Amino acid sequence: MKDGQINIKVVSGSGDEIQFKIENTAQLRKVMEAYCKKTGTAMDMARFLYDGTQVSPSITPAELEMKDGDSIDVMAEQAGG
């Protein structure tokens, strides 16, 4: 399934889920920006993970071979060190 839309969930560390519908060939930046806007999180303070691997904003669901209903986990970036 190359073209078309899929539904993906972004799941926070506290278990909150937000559903998004995205074109399979659209950059995931759209989902990341929409999530941050909805939750009031700064883009640079959120880390998005798919299957435990950090997701680049420029990658697409098709490149990650995501399926309808898949989830992306979001973690708050830890400041400092």
mmCIF file of the N, C-alpha and C atoms, coordinates in Angstrom:
data_MODEL
# 
_entry.id   MODEL 
# 
loop_
_atom_site.group_PDB 
_atom_site.id 
_atom_site.type_symbol 
_atom_site.label_atom_id 
_atom_site.label_alt_id 
_atom_site.label_comp_id 
_atom_site.label_asym_id 
_atom_site.label_entity_id 
_atom_site.label_seq_id 
_atom_site.pdbx_PDB_ins_code 
_atom_site.Cartn_x 
_atom_site.Cartn_y 
_atom_site.Cartn_z 
_atom_site.occupancy 
_atom_site.B_iso_or_equiv 
_atom_site.pdbx_formal_charge 
_atom_site.auth_seq_id 
_atom_site.auth_comp_id 
_atom_site.auth_asym_id 
_atom_site.auth_atom_id 
_atom_site.pdbx_PDB_model_num 
ATOM 1   N N  . MET A 1 1  ? 0.857  -1.193 0.000  1.00 0.00 ? 1  MET A N  1 
ATOM 2   C CA . MET A 1 1  ? 0.000  0.000  0.000  1.00 0.00 ? 1  MET A CA 1 
ATOM 3   C C  . MET A 1 1  ? 0.887  1.234  0.000  1.00 0.00 ? 1  MET A C  1 
ATOM 4   N N  . LYS A 1 2  ? 1.157  1.777  -1.154 1.00 0.00 ? 2  LYS A N  1 
ATOM 5   C CA . LYS A 1 2  ? 2.030  2.945  -1.257 1.00 0.00 ? 2  LYS A CA 1 
ATOM 6   C C  . LYS A 1 2  ? 1.242  4.238  -1.098 1.00 0.00 ? 2  LYS A C  1 
ATOM 7   N N  . ASP A 1 3  ? 0.169  4.384  -1.855 1.00 0.00 ? 3  ASP A N  1 
ATOM 8   C CA . ASP A 1 3  ? -0.605 5.622  -1.804 1.00 0.00 ? 3  ASP A CA 1 
ATOM 9   C C  . ASP A 1 3  ? -1.757 5.485  -0.832 1.00 0.00 ? 3  ASP A C  1 
ATOM 10  N N  . GLY A 1 4  ? -2.460 6.580  -0.623 1.00 0.00 ? 4  GLY A N  1 
ATOM 11  C CA . GLY A 1 4  ? -3.612 6.547  0.254  1.00 0.00 ? 4  GLY A CA 1 
ATOM 12  C C  . GLY A 1 4  ? -3.268 7.078  1.633  1.00 0.00 ? 4  GLY A C  1 
ATOM 13  N N  . GLN A 1 5  ? -4.269 7.048  2.491  1.00 0.00 ? 5  GLN A N  1 
ATOM 14  C CA . GLN A 1 5  ? -4.097 7.575  3.839  1.00 0.00 ? 5  GLN A CA 1 
ATOM 15  C C  . GLN A 1 5  ? -4.091 6.449  4.848  1.00 0.00 ? 5  GLN A C  1 
ATOM 16  N N  . ILE A 1 6  ? -3.375 6.684  5.936  1.00 0.00 ? 6  ILE A N  1 
ATOM 17  C CA . ILE A 1 6  ? -3.416 5.754  7.055  1.00 0.00 ? 6  ILE A CA 1 
ATOM 18  C C  . ILE A 1 6  ? -3.711 6.547  8.319  1.00 0.00 ? 6  ILE A C  1 
ATOM 19  N N  . ASN A 1 7  ? -4.263 5.857  9.290  1.00 0.00 ? 7  ASN A N  1 
ATOM 20  C CA . ASN A 1 7  ? -4.499 6.448  10.605 1.00 0.00 ? 7  ASN A CA 1 
ATOM 21  C C  . ASN A 1 7  ? -3.366 5.998  11.505 1.00 0.00 ? 7  ASN A C  1 
ATOM 22  N N  . ILE A 1 8  ? -2.741 6.975  12.163 1.00 0.00 ? 8  ILE A N  1 
ATOM 23  C CA . ILE A 1 8  ? -1.713 6.633  13.134 1.00 0.00 ? 8  ILE A CA 1 
ATOM 24  C C  . ILE A 1 8  ? -2.026 7.337  14.448 1.00 0.00 ? 8  ILE A C  1 
ATOM 25  N N  . LYS A 1 9  ? -1.542 6.751  15.526 1.00 0.00 ? 9  LYS A N  1 
ATOM 26  C CA . LYS A 1 9  ? -1.743 7.316  16.857 1.00 0.00 ? 9  LYS A CA 1 
ATOM 27  C C  . LYS A 1 9  ? -0.408 7.827  17.356 1.00 0.00 ? 9  LYS A C  1 
ATOM 28  N N  . VAL A 1 10 ? -0.453 8.960  18.042 1.00 0.00 ? 10 VAL A N  1 
ATOM 29  C CA . VAL A 1 10 ? 0.720  9.430  18.763 1.00 0.00 ? 10 VAL A CA 1 
ATOM 30  C C  . VAL A 1 10 ? 0.390  9.244  20.234 1.00 0.00 ? 10 VAL A C  1 
ATOM 31  N N  . VAL A 1 11 ? 1.226  8.485  20.934 1.00 0.00 ? 11 VAL A N  1 
ATOM 32  C CA . VAL A 1 11 ? 0.961  8.108  22.318 1.00 0.00 ? 11 VAL A CA 1 
ATOM 33  C C  . VAL A 1 11 ? 2.016  8.734  23.221 1.00 0.00 ? 11 VAL A C  1 
ATOM 34  N N  . SER A 1 12 ? 1.553  9.488  24.213 1.00 0.00 ? 12 SER A N  1 
ATOM 35  C CA . SER A 1 12 ? 2.477  10.149 25.139 1.00 0.00 ? 12 SER A CA 1 
ATOM 36  C C  . SER A 1 12 ? 2.933  9.173  26.215 1.00 0.00 ? 12 SER A C  1 
ATOM 37  N N  . GLY A 1 13 ? 3.944  9.575  26.959 1.00 0.00 ? 13 GLY A N  1 
ATOM 38  C CA . GLY A 1 13 ? 4.465  8.759  28.049 1.00 0.00 ? 13 GLY A CA 1 
ATOM 39  C C  . GLY A 1 13 ? 3.409  8.459  29.104 1.00 0.00 ? 13 GLY A C  1 
ATOM 40  N N  . SER A 1 14 ? 2.407  9.347  29.236 1.00 0.00 ? 14 SER A N  1 
ATOM 41  C CA . SER A 1 14 ? 1.352  9.132  30.226 1.00 0.00 ? 14 SER A CA 1 
ATOM 42  C C  . SER A 1 14 ? 0.186  8.324  29.649 1.00 0.00 ? 14 SER A C  1 
ATOM 43  N N  . GLY A 1 15 ? 0.315  7.905  28.388 1.00 0.00 ? 15 GLY A N  1 
ATOM 44  C CA . GLY A 1 15 ? -0.691 7.040  27.790 1.00 0.00 ? 15 GLY A CA 1 
ATOM 45  C C  . GLY A 1 15 ? -1.777 7.768  27.015 1.00 0.00 ? 15 GLY A C  1 
ATOM 46  N N  . ASP A 1 16 ? -1.699 9.109  26.941 1.00 0.00 ? 16 ASP A N  1 
ATOM 47  C CA . ASP A 1 16 ? -2.687 9.853  26.156 1.00 0.00 ? 16 ASP A CA 1 
ATOM 48  C C  . ASP A 1 16 ? -2.449 9.601  24.671 1.00 0.00 ? 16 ASP A C  1 
ATOM 49  N N  . GLU A 1 17 ? -3.541 9.399  23.931 1.00 0.00 ? 17 GLU A N  1 
ATOM 50  C CA . GLU A 1 17 ? -3.425 9.127  22.492 1.00 0.00 ? 17 GLU A CA 1 
ATOM 51  C C  . GLU A 1 17 ? -4.125 10.208 21.693 1.00 0.00 ? 17 GLU A C  1 
ATOM 52  N N  . ILE A 1 18 ? -3.497 10.611 20.595 1.00 0.00 ? 18 ILE A N  1 
ATOM 53  C CA . ILE A 1 18 ? -4.152 11.501 19.635 1.00 0.00 ? 18 ILE A CA 1 
ATOM 54  C C  . ILE A 1 18 ? -4.044 10.820 18.280 1.00 0.00 ? 18 ILE A C  1 
ATOM 55  N N  . GLN A 1 19 ? -5.183 10.716 17.588 1.00 0.00 ? 19 GLN A N  1 
ATOM 56  C CA . GLN A 1 19 ? -5.228 10.053 16.277 1.00 0.00 ? 19 GLN A CA 1 
ATOM 57  C C  . GLN A 1 19 ? -4.964 11.068 15.166 1.00 0.00 ? 19 GLN A C  1 
ATOM 58  N N  . PHE A 1 20 ? -4.261 10.639 14.149 1.00 0.00 ? 20 PHE A N  1 
ATOM 59  C CA . PHE A 1 20 ? -4.013 11.470 12.977 1.00 0.00 ? 20 PHE A CA 1 
ATOM 60  C C  . PHE A 1 20 ? -4.241 10.639 11.729 1.00 0.00 ? 20 PHE A C  1 
ATOM 61  N N  . LYS A 1 21 ? -4.744 11.295 10.698 1.00 0.00 ? 21 LYS A N  1 
ATOM 62  C CA . LYS A 1 21 ? -4.866 10.670 9.383  1.00 0.00 ? 21 LYS A CA 1 
ATOM 63  C C  . LYS A 1 21 ? -3.846 11.386 8.506  1.00 0.00 ? 21 LYS A C  1 
ATOM 64  N N  . ILE A 1 22 ? -3.001 10.620 7.833  1.00 0.00 ? 22 ILE A N  1 
ATOM 65  C CA . ILE A 1 22 ? -1.927 11.212 7.042  1.00 0.00 ? 22 ILE A CA 1 
ATOM 66  C C  . ILE A 1 22 ? -1.765 10.431 5.747  1.00 0.00 ? 22 ILE A C  1 
ATOM 67  N N  . GLU A 1 23 ? -1.393 11.152 4.703  1.00 0.00 ? 23 GLU A N  1 
ATOM 68  C CA . GLU A 1 23 ? -1.041 10.483 3.444  1.00 0.00 ? 23 GLU A CA 1 
ATOM 69  C C  . GLU A 1 23 ? 0.178  9.605  3.707  1.00 0.00 ? 23 GLU A C  1 
ATOM 70  N N  . ASN A 1 24 ? 0.187  8.438  3.124  1.00 0.00 ? 24 ASN A N  1 
ATOM 71  C CA . ASN A 1 24 ? 1.289  7.499  3.298  1.00 0.00 ? 24 ASN A CA 1 
ATOM 72  C C  . ASN A 1 24 ? 2.615  8.068  2.809  1.00 0.00 ? 24 ASN A C  1 
ATOM 73  N N  . THR A 1 25 ? 2.543  9.048  1.893  1.00 0.00 ? 25 THR A N  1 
ATOM 74  C CA . THR A 1 25 ? 3.758  9.616  1.308  1.00 0.00 ? 25 THR A CA 1 
ATOM 75  C C  . THR A 1 25 ? 4.054  11.019 1.842  1.00 0.00 ? 25 THR A C  1 
ATOM 76  N N  . ALA A 1 26 ? 3.307  11.471 2.857  1.00 0.00 ? 26 ALA A N  1 
ATOM 77  C CA . ALA A 1 26 ? 3.546  12.789 3.450  1.00 0.00 ? 26 ALA A CA 1 
ATOM 78  C C  . ALA A 1 26 ? 4.592  12.673 4.554  1.00 0.00 ? 26 ALA A C  1 
ATOM 79  N N  . GLN A 1 27 ? 5.374  13.723 4.734  1.00 0.00 ? 27 GLN A N  1 
ATOM 80  C CA . GLN A 1 27 ? 6.375  13.708 5.794  1.00 0.00 ? 27 GLN A CA 1 
ATOM 81  C C  . GLN A 1 27 ? 5.696  13.678 7.165  1.00 0.00 ? 27 GLN A C  1 
ATOM 82  N N  . LEU A 1 28 ? 6.285  12.940 8.081  1.00 0.00 ? 28 LEU A N  1 
ATOM 83  C CA . LEU A 1 28 ? 5.730  12.841 9.433  1.00 0.00 ? 28 LEU A CA 1 
ATOM 84  C C  . LEU A 1 28 ? 5.844  14.156 10.206 1.00 0.00 ? 28 LEU A C  1 
ATOM 85  N N  . ARG A 1 29 ? 6.589  15.119 9.673  1.00 0.00 ? 29 ARG A N  1 
ATOM 86  C CA . ARG A 1 29 ? 6.670  16.450 10.283 1.00 0.00 ? 29 ARG A CA 1 
ATOM 87  C C  . ARG A 1 29 ? 5.261  17.012 10.517 1.00 0.00 ? 29 ARG A C  1 
ATOM 88  N N  . LYS A 1 30 ? 4.345  16.736 9.577  1.00 0.00 ? 30 LYS A N  1 
ATOM 89  C CA . LYS A 1 30 ? 2.966  17.241 9.710  1.00 0.00 ? 30 LYS A CA 1 
ATOM 90  C C  . LYS A 1 30 ? 2.309  16.726 10.978 1.00 0.00 ? 30 LYS A C  1 
ATOM 91  N N  . VAL A 1 31 ? 2.483  15.446 11.259 1.00 0.00 ? 31 VAL A N  1 
ATOM 92  C CA . VAL A 1 31 ? 1.913  14.844 12.461 1.00 0.00 ? 31 VAL A CA 1 
ATOM 93  C C  . VAL A 1 31 ? 2.597  15.405 13.700 1.00 0.00 ? 31 VAL A C  1 
ATOM 94  N N  . MET A 1 32 ? 3.918  15.516 13.651 1.00 0.00 ? 32 MET A N  1 
ATOM 95  C CA . MET A 1 32 ? 4.680  16.016 14.798 1.00 0.00 ? 32 MET A CA 1 
ATOM 96  C C  . MET A 1 32 ? 4.269  17.448 15.150 1.00 0.00 ? 32 MET A C  1 
ATOM 97  N N  . GLU A 1 33 ? 4.174  18.290 14.119 1.00 0.00 ? 33 GLU A N  1 
ATOM 98  C CA . GLU A 1 33 ? 3.791  19.685 14.358 1.00 0.00 ? 33 GLU A CA 1 
ATOM 99  C C  . GLU A 1 33 ? 2.364  19.782 14.889 1.00 0.00 ? 33 GLU A C  1 
ATOM 100 N N  . ALA A 1 34 ? 1.458  18.987 14.316 1.00 0.00 ? 34 ALA A N  1 
ATOM 101 C CA . ALA A 1 34 ? 0.061  19.008 14.769 1.00 0.00 ? 34 ALA A CA 1 
ATOM 102 C C  . ALA A 1 34 ? -0.038 18.524 16.211 1.00 0.00 ? 34 ALA A C  1 
ATOM 103 N N  . TYR A 1 35 ? 0.717  17.487 16.551 1.00 0.00 ? 35 TYR A N  1 
ATOM 104 C CA . TYR A 1 35 ? 0.702  16.974 17.921 1.00 0.00 ? 35 TYR A CA 1 
ATOM 105 C C  . TYR A 1 35 ? 1.200  18.044 18.896 1.00 0.00 ? 35 TYR A C  1 
ATOM 106 N N  . CYS A 1 36 ? 2.314  18.662 18.558 1.00 0.00 ? 36 CYS A N  1 
ATOM 107 C CA . CYS A 1 36 ? 2.896  19.673 19.449 1.00 0.00 ? 36 CYS A CA 1 
ATOM 108 C C  . CYS A 1 36 ? 1.958  20.862 19.616 1.00 0.00 ? 36 CYS A C  1 
ATOM 109 N N  . LYS A 1 37 ? 1.298  21.249 18.527 1.00 0.00 ? 37 LYS A N  1 
ATOM 110 C CA . LYS A 1 37 ? 0.356  22.360 18.598 1.00 0.00 ? 37 LYS A CA 1 
ATOM 111 C C  . LYS A 1 37 ? -0.822 22.015 19.512 1.00 0.00 ? 37 LYS A C  1 
ATOM 112 N N  . LYS A 1 38 ? -1.361 20.792 19.345 1.00 0.00 ? 38 LYS A N  1 
ATOM 113 C CA . LYS A 1 38 ? -2.512 20.363 20.157 1.00 0.00 ? 38 LYS A CA 1 
ATOM 114 C C  . LYS A 1 38 ? -2.172 20.252 21.632 1.00 0.00 ? 38 LYS A C  1 
ATOM 115 N N  . THR A 1 39 ? -0.943 19.848 21.932 1.00 0.00 ? 39 THR A N  1 
ATOM 116 C CA . THR A 1 39 ? -0.579 19.600 23.327 1.00 0.00 ? 39 THR A CA 1 
ATOM 117 C C  . THR A 1 39 ? 0.190  20.750 23.950 1.00 0.00 ? 39 THR A C  1 
ATOM 118 N N  . GLY A 1 40 ? 0.533  21.758 23.148 1.00 0.00 ? 40 GLY A N  1 
ATOM 119 C CA . GLY A 1 40 ? 1.292  22.883 23.672 1.00 0.00 ? 40 GLY A CA 1 
ATOM 120 C C  . GLY A 1 40 ? 2.740  22.538 23.978 1.00 0.00 ? 40 GLY A C  1 
ATOM 121 N N  . THR A 1 41 ? 3.255  21.528 23.281 1.00 0.00 ? 41 THR A N  1 
ATOM 122 C CA . THR A 1 41 ? 4.639  21.095 23.472 1.00 0.00 ? 41 THR A CA 1 
ATOM 123 C C  . THR A 1 41 ? 5.517  21.751 22.416 1.00 0.00 ? 41 THR A C  1 
ATOM 124 N N  . ALA A 1 42 ? 6.699  22.201 22.804 1.00 0.00 ? 42 ALA A N  1 
ATOM 125 C CA . ALA A 1 42 ? 7.643  22.751 21.827 1.00 0.00 ? 42 ALA A CA 1 
ATOM 126 C C  . ALA A 1 42 ? 8.219  21.597 21.009 1.00 0.00 ? 42 ALA A C  1 
ATOM 127 N N  . MET A 1 43 ? 8.324  21.796 19.693 1.00 0.00 ? 43 MET A N  1 
ATOM 128 C CA . MET A 1 43 ? 8.845  20.760 18.793 1.00 0.00 ? 43 MET A CA 1 
ATOM 129 C C  . MET A 1 43 ? 10.202 20.246 19.262 1.00 0.00 ? 43 MET A C  1 
ATOM 130 N N  . ASP A 1 44 ? 11.058 21.155 19.732 1.00 0.00 ? 44 ASP A N  1 
ATOM 131 C CA . ASP A 1 44 ? 12.406 20.730 20.121 1.00 0.00 ? 44 ASP A CA 1 
ATOM 132 C C  . ASP A 1 44 ? 12.443 20.057 21.491 1.00 0.00 ? 44 ASP A C  1 
ATOM 133 N N  . MET A 1 45 ? 11.288 19.988 22.154 1.00 0.00 ? 45 MET A N  1 
ATOM 134 C CA . MET A 1 45 ? 11.229 19.319 23.454 1.00 0.00 ? 45 MET A CA 1 
ATOM 135 C C  . MET A 1 45 ? 10.527 17.964 23.377 1.00 0.00 ? 45 MET A C  1 
ATOM 136 N N  . ALA A 1 46 ? 10.182 17.535 22.169 1.00 0.00 ? 46 ALA A N  1 
ATOM 137 C CA . ALA A 1 46 ? 9.494  16.255 21.991 1.00 0.00 ? 46 ALA A CA 1 
ATOM 138 C C  . ALA A 1 46 ? 10.348 15.344 21.115 1.00 0.00 ? 46 ALA A C  1 
ATOM 139 N N  . ARG A 1 47 ? 10.415 14.081 21.514 1.00 0.00 ? 47 ARG A N  1 
ATOM 140 C CA . ARG A 1 47 ? 11.136 13.098 20.717 1.00 0.00 ? 47 ARG A CA 1 
ATOM 141 C C  . ARG A 1 47 ? 10.137 12.033 20.302 1.00 0.00 ? 47 ARG A C  1 
ATOM 142 N N  . PHE A 1 48 ? 10.047 11.780 19.006 1.00 0.00 ? 48 PHE A N  1 
ATOM 143 C CA . PHE A 1 48 ? 9.072  10.833 18.465 1.00 0.00 ? 48 PHE A CA 1 
ATOM 144 C C  . PHE A 1 48 ? 9.788  9.533  18.108 1.00 0.00 ? 48 PHE A C  1 
ATOM 145 N N  . LEU A 1 49 ? 9.216  8.419  18.576 1.00 0.00 ? 49 LEU A N  1 
ATOM 146 C CA . LEU A 1 49 ? 9.842  7.114  18.376 1.00 0.00 ? 49 LEU A CA 1 
ATOM 147 C C  . LEU A 1 49 ? 8.860  6.152  17.718 1.00 0.00 ? 49 LEU A C  1 
ATOM 148 N N  . TYR A 1 50 ? 9.361  5.404  16.753 1.00 0.00 ? 50 TYR A N  1 
ATOM 149 C CA . TYR A 1 50 ? 8.568  4.344  16.132 1.00 0.00 ? 50 TYR A CA 1 
ATOM 150 C C  . TYR A 1 50 ? 9.371  3.067  16.261 1.00 0.00 ? 50 TYR A C  1 
ATOM 151 N N  . ASP A 1 51 ? 8.790  2.065  16.893 1.00 0.00 ? 51 ASP A N  1 
ATOM 152 C CA . ASP A 1 51 ? 9.501  0.809  17.171 1.00 0.00 ? 51 ASP A CA 1 
ATOM 153 C C  . ASP A 1 51 ? 10.815 1.071  17.899 1.00 0.00 ? 51 ASP A C  1 
ATOM 154 N N  . GLY A 1 52 ? 10.823 2.069  18.794 1.00 0.00 ? 52 GLY A N  1 
ATOM 155 C CA . GLY A 1 52 ? 11.996 2.355  19.599 1.00 0.00 ? 52 GLY A CA 1 
ATOM 156 C C  . GLY A 1 52 ? 13.074 3.171  18.914 1.00 0.00 ? 52 GLY A C  1 
ATOM 157 N N  . THR A 1 53 ? 12.849 3.550  17.662 1.00 0.00 ? 53 THR A N  1 
ATOM 158 C CA . THR A 1 53 ? 13.831 4.318  16.906 1.00 0.00 ? 53 THR A CA 1 
ATOM 159 C C  . THR A 1 53 ? 13.319 5.739  16.695 1.00 0.00 ? 53 THR A C  1 
ATOM 160 N N  . GLN A 1 54 ? 14.193 6.717  16.903 1.00 0.00 ? 54 GLN A N  1 
ATOM 161 C CA . GLN A 1 54 ? 13.780 8.104  16.733 1.00 0.00 ? 54 GLN A CA 1 
ATOM 162 C C  . GLN A 1 54 ? 13.383 8.350  15.272 1.00 0.00 ? 54 GLN A C  1 
ATOM 163 N N  . VAL A 1 55 ? 12.273 9.078  15.115 1.00 0.00 ? 55 VAL A N  1 
ATOM 164 C CA . VAL A 1 55 ? 11.713 9.341  13.794 1.00 0.00 ? 55 VAL A CA 1 
ATOM 165 C C  . VAL A 1 55 ? 12.184 10.713 13.310 1.00 0.00 ? 55 VAL A C  1 
ATOM 166 N N  . SER A 1 56 ? 12.707 10.746 12.111 1.00 0.00 ? 56 SER A N  1 
ATOM 167 C CA . SER A 1 56 ? 13.087 12.012 11.482 1.00 0.00 ? 56 SER A CA 1 
ATOM 168 C C  . SER A 1 56 ? 11.835 12.685 10.929 1.00 0.00 ? 56 SER A C  1 
ATOM 169 N N  . PRO A 1 57 ? 11.702 14.012 11.103 1.00 0.00 ? 57 PRO A N  1 
ATOM 170 C CA . PRO A 1 57 ? 10.512 14.707 10.594 1.00 0.00 ? 57 PRO A CA 1 
ATOM 171 C C  . PRO A 1 57 ? 10.329 14.563 9.083  1.00 0.00 ? 57 PRO A C  1 
ATOM 172 N N  . SER A 1 58 ? 11.418 14.310 8.359  1.00 0.00 ? 58 SER A N  1 
ATOM 173 C CA . SER A 1 58 ? 11.319 14.258 6.892  1.00 0.00 ? 58 SER A CA 1 
ATOM 174 C C  . SER A 1 58 ? 10.955 12.874 6.360  1.00 0.00 ? 58 SER A C  1 
ATOM 175 N N  . ILE A 1 59 ? 10.863 11.874 7.241  1.00 0.00 ? 59 ILE A N  1 
ATOM 176 C CA . ILE A 1 59 ? 10.541 10.514 6.774  1.00 0.00 ? 59 ILE A CA 1 
ATOM 177 C C  . ILE A 1 59 ? 9.023  10.372 6.602  1.00 0.00 ? 59 ILE A C  1 
ATOM 178 N N  . THR A 1 60 ? 8.617  9.426  5.782  1.00 0.00 ? 60 THR A N  1 
ATOM 179 C CA . THR A 1 60 ? 7.195  9.220  5.521  1.00 0.00 ? 60 THR A CA 1 
ATOM 180 C C  . THR A 1 60 ? 6.743  7.878  6.113  1.00 0.00 ? 60 THR A C  1 
ATOM 181 N N  . PRO A 1 61 ? 5.433  7.723  6.344  1.00 0.00 ? 61 PRO A N  1 
ATOM 182 C CA . PRO A 1 61 ? 4.931  6.420  6.808  1.00 0.00 ? 61 PRO A CA 1 
ATOM 183 C C  . PRO A 1 61 ? 5.302  5.285  5.852  1.00 0.00 ? 61 PRO A C  1 
ATOM 184 N N  . ALA A 1 62 ? 5.291  5.560  4.542  1.00 0.00 ? 62 ALA A N  1 
ATOM 185 C CA . ALA A 1 62 ? 5.632  4.530  3.558  1.00 0.00 ? 62 ALA A CA 1 
ATOM 186 C C  . ALA A 1 62 ? 7.077  4.062  3.749  1.00 0.00 ? 62 ALA A C  1 
ATOM 187 N N  . GLU A 1 63 ? 7.986  5.015  4.002  1.00 0.00 ? 63 GLU A N  1 
ATOM 188 C CA . GLU A 1 63 ? 9.395  4.651  4.199  1.00 0.00 ? 63 GLU A CA 1 
ATOM 189 C C  . GLU A 1 63 ? 9.577  3.800  5.458  1.00 0.00 ? 63 GLU A C  1 
ATOM 190 N N  . LEU A 1 64 ? 8.748  4.030  6.475  1.00 0.00 ? 64 LEU A N  1 
ATOM 191 C CA . LEU A 1 64 ? 8.825  3.251  7.707  1.00 0.00 ? 64 LEU A CA 1 
ATOM 192 C C  . LEU A 1 64 ? 7.994  1.972  7.625  1.00 0.00 ? 64 LEU A C  1 
ATOM 193 N N  . GLU A 1 65 ? 7.306  1.791  6.488  1.00 0.00 ? 65 GLU A N  1 
ATOM 194 C CA . GLU A 1 65 ? 6.416  0.645  6.287  1.00 0.00 ? 65 GLU A CA 1 
ATOM 195 C C  . GLU A 1 65 ? 5.356  0.583  7.382  1.00 0.00 ? 65 GLU A C  1 
ATOM 196 N N  . MET A 1 66 ? 4.825  1.747  7.743  1.00 0.00 ? 66 MET A N  1 
ATOM 197 C CA . MET A 1 66 ? 3.776  1.812  8.763  1.00 0.00 ? 66 MET A CA 1 
ATOM 198 C C  . MET A 1 66 ? 2.471  1.293  8.185  1.00 0.00 ? 66 MET A C  1 
ATOM 199 N N  . LYS A 1 67 ? 1.671  0.715  9.078  1.00 0.00 ? 67 LYS A N  1 
ATOM 200 C CA . LYS A 1 67 ? 0.364  0.214  8.689  1.00 0.00 ? 67 LYS A CA 1 
ATOM 201 C C  . LYS A 1 67 ? -0.712 1.020  9.397  1.00 0.00 ? 67 LYS A C  1 
ATOM 202 N N  . ASP A 1 68 ? -1.912 0.952  8.868  1.00 0.00 ? 68 ASP A N  1 
ATOM 203 C CA . ASP A 1 68 ? -3.045 1.638  9.471  1.00 0.00 ? 68 ASP A CA 1 
ATOM 204 C C  . ASP A 1 68 ? -3.166 1.222  10.933 1.00 0.00 ? 68 ASP A C  1 
ATOM 205 N N  . GLY A 1 69 ? -3.274 2.200  11.829 1.00 0.00 ? 69 GLY A N  1 
ATOM 206 C CA . GLY A 1 69 ? -3.434 1.906  13.249 1.00 0.00 ? 69 GLY A CA 1 
ATOM 207 C C  . GLY A 1 69 ? -2.135 1.843  14.034 1.00 0.00 ? 69 GLY A C  1 
ATOM 208 N N  . ASP A 1 70 ? -0.996 1.982  13.357 1.00 0.00 ? 70 ASP A N  1 
ATOM 209 C CA . ASP A 1 70 ? 0.290  1.973  14.065 1.00 0.00 ? 70 ASP A CA 1 
ATOM 210 C C  . ASP A 1 70 ? 0.403  3.182  14.993 1.00 0.00 ? 70 ASP A C  1 
ATOM 211 N N  . SER A 1 71 ? 1.290  3.087  15.974 1.00 0.00 ? 71 SER A N  1 
ATOM 212 C CA . SER A 1 71 ? 1.484  4.192  16.913 1.00 0.00 ? 71 SER A CA 1 
ATOM 213 C C  . SER A 1 71 ? 2.919  4.688  16.891 1.00 0.00 ? 71 SER A C  1 
ATOM 214 N N  . ILE A 1 72 ? 3.035  5.972  17.184 1.00 0.00 ? 72 ILE A N  1 
ATOM 215 C CA . ILE A 1 72 ? 4.324  6.615  17.398 1.00 0.00 ? 72 ILE A CA 1 
ATOM 216 C C  . ILE A 1 72 ? 4.318  7.055  18.859 1.00 0.00 ? 72 ILE A C  1 
ATOM 217 N N  . ASP A 1 73 ? 5.376  6.737  19.571 1.00 0.00 ? 73 ASP A N  1 
ATOM 218 C CA . ASP A 1 73 ? 5.493  7.170  20.964 1.00 0.00 ? 73 ASP A CA 1 
ATOM 219 C C  . ASP A 1 73 ? 6.168  8.527  20.994 1.00 0.00 ? 73 ASP A C  1 
ATOM 220 N N  . VAL A 1 74 ? 5.737  9.367  21.923 1.00 0.00 ? 74 VAL A N  1 
ATOM 221 C CA . VAL A 1 74 ? 6.387  10.670 22.068 1.00 0.00 ? 74 VAL A CA 1 
ATOM 222 C C  . VAL A 1 74 ? 6.887  10.784 23.500 1.00 0.00 ? 74 VAL A C  1 
ATOM 223 N N  . MET A 1 75 ? 8.135  11.217 23.616 1.00 0.00 ? 75 MET A N  1 
ATOM 224 C CA . MET A 1 75 ? 8.771  11.395 24.929 1.00 0.00 ? 75 MET A CA 1 
ATOM 225 C C  . MET A 1 75 ? 9.175  12.865 25.053 1.00 0.00 ? 75 MET A C  1 
ATOM 226 N N  . ALA A 1 76 ? 9.122  13.370 26.274 1.00 0.00 ? 76 ALA A N  1 
ATOM 227 C CA . ALA A 1 76 ? 9.623  14.722 26.523 1.00 0.00 ? 76 ALA A CA 1 
ATOM 228 C C  . ALA A 1 76 ? 11.143 14.647 26.514 1.00 0.00 ? 76 ALA A C  1 
ATOM 229 N N  . GLU A 1 77 ? 11.757 15.515 25.752 1.00 0.00 ? 77 GLU A N  1 
ATOM 230 C CA . GLU A 1 77 ? 13.217 15.568 25.678 1.00 0.00 ? 77 GLU A CA 1 
ATOM 231 C C  . GLU A 1 77 ? 13.737 16.059 27.022 1.00 0.00 ? 77 GLU A C  1 
ATOM 232 N N  . GLN A 1 78 ? 14.729 15.392 27.557 1.00 0.00 ? 78 GLN A N  1 
ATOM 233 C CA . GLN A 1 78 ? 15.287 15.794 28.849 1.00 0.00 ? 78 GLN A CA 1 
ATOM 234 C C  . GLN A 1 78 ? 16.275 16.930 28.624 1.00 0.00 ? 78 GLN A C  1 
ATOM 235 N N  . ALA A 1 79 ? 16.071 18.026 29.333 1.00 0.00 ? 79 ALA A N  1 
ATOM 236 C CA . ALA A 1 79 ? 16.988 19.168 29.218 1.00 0.00 ? 79 ALA A CA 1 
ATOM 237 C C  . ALA A 1 79 ? 18.180 18.928 30.140 1.00 0.00 ? 79 ALA A C  1 
ATOM 238 N N  . GLY A 1 80 ? 19.322 19.443 29.735 1.00 0.00 ? 80 GLY A N  1 
ATOM 239 C CA . GLY A 1 80 ? 20.503 19.306 30.583 1.00 0.00 ? 80 GLY A CA 1 
ATOM 240 C C  . GLY A 1 80 ? 21.162 17.964 30.421 1.00 0.00 ? 80 GLY A C  1 
ATOM 241 N N  . GLY A 1 81 ? 22.042 17.621 31.362 1.00 0.00 ? 81 GLY A N  1 
ATOM 242 C CA . GLY A 1 81 ? 22.728 16.352 31.203 1.00 0.00 ? 81 GLY A CA 1 
ATOM 243 C C  . GLY A 1 81 ? 23.480 15.929 32.421 1.00 0.00 ? 81 GLY A C  1 
# 
